[in-house]
Amino acid sequence: MARHWSEIITLTPGKRSGRPCIRDLRITVYDVLSYLAAGMTESEILGEFPELTLEDLRACLAFAADRERRGRSAA
């Protein structure tokens, strides 16, 4: 069973200006969403960032969907 995005996405004050990051790495949700929006495939992103997993990418999408559902101020 897949973990909830809140177990993967971290918010650490001072790291990447407090933006949501993946597993406390310096890779933000915004970074991943931007790569996907630019046309990169999941496989290409995972190839460029071997520290990421498919579950991390899916957590970014779930985080964005949840934030959109609840409004931008929610995290």
C-alpha positions as CSV (number, residue, x, y, z in Angstrom):
1,M,0.0,0.0,0.0
2,A,1.3,3.4,-0.9
3,R,2.2,5.9,1.8
4,H,0.3,9.1,2.2
5,W,2.1,12.1,0.7
6,S,2.5,13.6,4.2
7,E,4.9,10.8,5.0
8,I,7.1,11.8,2.0
9,I,6.7,15.6,1.5
10,T,8.5,17.6,4.2
11,L,8.3,21.3,5.1
12,T,11.5,22.5,6.8
13,P,11.9,26.2,7.6
14,G,15.1,27.5,6.0
15,K,15.5,24.6,3.5
16,R,14.7,25.8,0.0
17,S,12.9,28.8,1.5
18,G,10.5,26.6,3.4
19,R,9.1,25.1,0.2
20,P,7.7,21.5,0.3
21,C,10.6,19.1,-0.4
22,I,10.8,15.4,-1.0
23,R,12.0,13.4,2.0
24,D,13.9,16.4,3.3
25,L,16.1,16.4,0.2
26,R,16.7,19.7,-1.6
27,I,14.4,18.7,-4.4
28,T,11.0,20.5,-4.2
29,V,7.6,19.5,-5.2
30,Y,7.7,22.5,-7.5
31,D,10.8,21.1,-9.2
32,V,9.1,17.8,-9.9
33,L,5.9,19.3,-11.1
34,S,7.8,21.7,-13.4
35,Y,9.7,18.8,-14.9
36,L,6.5,16.9,-15.6
37,A,4.8,20.0,-17.0
38,A,7.8,20.5,-19.3
39,G,7.3,17.0,-20.7
40,M,9.8,14.9,-18.9
41,T,8.6,11.4,-18.2
42,E,8.7,9.8,-14.8
43,S,11.6,7.6,-16.1
44,E,13.6,10.6,-17.2
45,I,13.2,12.3,-13.9
46,L,14.2,9.2,-12.0
47,G,17.2,8.8,-14.3
48,E,18.3,12.4,-13.6
49,F,17.7,12.1,-9.8
50,P,18.5,8.5,-8.7
51,E,17.7,9.5,-5.1
52,L,14.0,9.8,-6.0
53,T,11.5,7.0,-6.3
54,L,8.3,6.6,-8.3
55,E,6.5,6.9,-4.9
56,D,8.2,10.3,-4.4
57,L,6.9,11.5,-7.8
58,R,3.4,10.2,-7.0
59,A,3.5,11.9,-3.6
60,C,4.2,15.3,-5.4
61,L,1.2,14.8,-7.5
62,A,-1.0,13.9,-4.5
63,F,0.3,16.8,-2.5
64,A,-0.5,19.2,-5.4
65,A,-4.0,17.7,-5.8
66,D,-4.7,17.9,-2.1
67,R,-3.5,21.5,-1.9
68,E,-5.6,22.4,-4.9
69,R,-8.6,20.7,-3.3
70,R,-8.2,22.5,0.0
71,G,-7.0,25.9,-1.4
72,R,-3.5,27.3,-1.7
73,S,-3.0,28.2,1.9
74,A,-3.3,24.6,3.0
75,A,-0.2,22.4,3.4
